[in-house]
Amino acid sequence: MTPVLSLILLTTLLGVGGLALGGILVTLFKGASSKAEGPLVAFTAGAMLAVASLHLVPEALENASRPLTAILLLVAGFSVTYLLNCWIDKPAHHSDHDHPHRCACGHHDLRTASLELAAAVALHNMPVGMAVGAAAASHGMGETVLFTALTICLHNLPEGASIAAPLLSDGTRPGRAVGLAALSGLPTVLGALLGYFLGSAAPVLLTVSLSLAAGAMLYVIFFELIPEALEGKKTPAVFLMLTGLALSALILHFAGHHH
């Protein structure tokens, strides 16, 4: 199987599939899935922080002819992701914790809120998907790529649940709600392919791909996952974040020894 086909299958299974699975879980176990969402978000924040800070950023600096170039591109990736999220009103990010699917400003119904969230998830899944493609261009289709894709899958589980839950409450059929959640993951595949082809074309483009992906992931971590994780009980959340960070660091360390 070619690297490109492997990359497409991997990101479809773990990117699109992660969002679909989140939708399925909220359909089957609505109460249980909402209780598990906070701990999962906290653990995922730590895991993604390890990928960004211990893999993507060092790789970008190592492949850059000038470290300043990688840093500027990282800031660009962060800024673009921030602007994309500002462009779409994300009801999940300005609602209270007890009513995560109801917009605090009062002008969104459940269906509109869910569609807006799906669009926002789709937008930021493209640059996040670049992390998988950039890792594949840098290391080949090995353990590092698989682990990077797994962290994105974990990140997509609560996102898929957040997209499907308002639709289900608004009377949408389960299959349609899960389908919308899955569709918002398709840009992950496109982003992975973009990251791979950029990174494979030339060393300088590998720096571009790695840096932009790192910046995008850092935005998602610090402005989405960590604030959401800390909305509830802060001490368990911090412990789970550190656990995710430590375990991911160990996995990346041992995976690196195989290359």
N, C-alpha and C positions, 0 to 999 in steps of 0.2 A: 504494500500500500504506500502511495506517495505521501510525503510530508504534508502537502496541501490537503489531500483528502483526509488524512488523519486529523489535521487541525480542524477541518470542517466538522467531522464526526464528533470530535472531542468537545468543541464549543457548542455544538447543537445539543449534545447529550447533557452537558453540565451547565451550560448557560441557559438555553431555552428550556431544557428539562428541569432545571432548578426552579425557575419561575412557575412552570406548570405544576411541579410537585408542591410548591408552596400553596398554589390555588387548590390543589386536590386535598391537601391536609386541612385547610380551613373549611373545606366543604364537608369533610368527614368528621373532623374533631374540632369544631369551632372554639369551644371553651378551652380545650387542652392546648390548641395551637397558639391561642393568644397568651397563655401563661408561659409557653416556651419561647415566645418571640424575643423577650428582653434578654434572657441569658444567651440565646443564639446570636443576637446582634452584638453583644459585648464580646463574646469569644471570637466572632468573625472580625471585629474591629482590630483585635490584637493580631490575628492571623494575617490580615491584609497589611497591617503596619509592618510586620516582619518581611513580607514579600516586597513591599515598596522600599523600605529603608535598608534591608540587608541584601536585596537582590537587584532590583531595578536601578536604584540610585548608584550603587557602586559600579554596576556594569556600565551605566551610561558614562560615568566619570572615567572609567578605565578605557572605554572606546573613543572618548572625545580627544581631539587633538589639543583643545584648550578646555580646561575645566569650566571656565566661565560660560562657554557655549552651552554645555550641558545644564548648568544652573539656570541660564536664561530660558532654555527650552522647557525645563521643569516648571518654572514660574508661568510660562506660556500655557502649558498643559493644565495647570491649576486654574489659571485665569479663564481659559476657554470653558472649562467645565463649570466654573462658578457662573459665568455669563449665561451658559445654556440653562442652568437651573434657575437663574433669575428671570429668564425669558418666559418660562412656563410657571404659572402659579401652582405651587405644590401644596395642596391642602393638608397633606400628612405632616408637613413641616411647620404649619402655623396653627395647629389645633392643639387642644389640651390632651393630656395623657389618658384621661378617663374616656374620651370620645375621639379616638384616633382617626375615625373616618368621617367626622363631621367638621366642616370648615368653620372656624371661629368667627369669621366675618359674616357668616350667615347667608351668602348669596350663591352657594353651591348646593345642589341636591346631591344625593349619594352617587347617582350615575355619572354626573359631570365630574365630581371629585375623583371617582375611580378612573375615568378616561384621562383626566389631566395627570394623575399619578402615573398611569401607564405610559403616557407620552414622555413624561420626565424620566422615567426609568429607561425607556428606549433610548433617549438622548444620551444619558450618561453611561449606558452600557457599551456604546461604541468605543469611547476612549479607554474604558476599563478593559474591554476585550482586547485592545491593543497590547495590554500587558502579556497576555497569553501568546499572541503572535510574535512579539518582540523576544520573549523568552525562547520560543521555538527557533527564531532566527539566530539567537545567540548560542543556544545549547543543543539544538536539535530536539526531536520529540522524545524527551527523556523524563526523568522523575521531576525535575524542576518545573517543566511545563505542566505536567499532570497536577502537581501540587498547587501551582498558580491557578489553574482552572478550577480546582476543588474549592479554593477560598472564594472564588467568584460565585460558585454554586451555592455555598453557604450564605453568602451575601444575598443571593437572589431568592432564597426560601422565604424570608419575611416580606420581601418586596412583592413576591407573587401572592402571598396571603393578603397583603394590604390592598392589592388591586382587586382580588376576587371578592373579598368580604363585603365591601359596599354594594357591589353588583348583586350578590346573593341576597342581601338585606332589602334591596330594591325590587326583588322578584325576578331577576335574571336567572335563566336556567343554568345549572351547574356547569354543563359542558361549554356553554358560551362564555361564562366567567373565567373558567380555566383556560379556554382558548385565547382570550384577550391577554391574560397574564403571560402565556407562552409566546404570543406574537411580540410582546415588548422585549423579548430576549433575542430576537433575530439580529439587531444591530451588534450584539456580542460577536456573532460569526463574522459580520462585515468588518468590525474593528480588528478582530484577530487576523483576518486575511490582510488588511491594510498594514498592520504592524509587522507581519511576516514578510510581505513583499518589500516594504521599505527597508527593513533590517537586513534582508538578503541581498539587496541591490548593491550596497556599498557600505564601507565602515562608517562613513559620516552619517548615512541615513539610519544605520543601526542606533547611533547616538540619538538621533531625532526621535525614533520610535520609542526607545527606552525612556528617554527624558519626558516626552509627552505623556506616556502611559503612567510614569511615576507621579507626575504632577496631578493627573486626573484621579489616580487612586488616593493620593494624599488629601485631595479635596473631599472625596467620598468618605474617607476615614474620619477626618477632623471636623467636618461640617455636617455630616449626616449620621454616620454610625455611632460615634462617641457621644454626641449630644442625645441621641435617642436612647442609647444604653444607660446614660446617667439620669434619665428622667425618673426612674424608679428608685430602688435601693442602691445607693452609690457604692457601698463597700463590697457587696457581692459582684457588682458589675466590674469594678476595678480589678478584683481578684480574677474574674473570668477573662478580662482583657489581658492581664499579665500572663495567665495560663496559656491563652491562645498565642501570645507573642513568644513565650518561651518554647512551647512545643513546636511552633512553626520555625523558629530559629534553629532548633535541633534538626528538624527534617531538612531544611535548606542546607545546613552544614554537611550532613551526611550525603545528601544528593549531590552536592558540589564535588565531593571526593570521587564521584564516578565519572567526572568529565576531565 
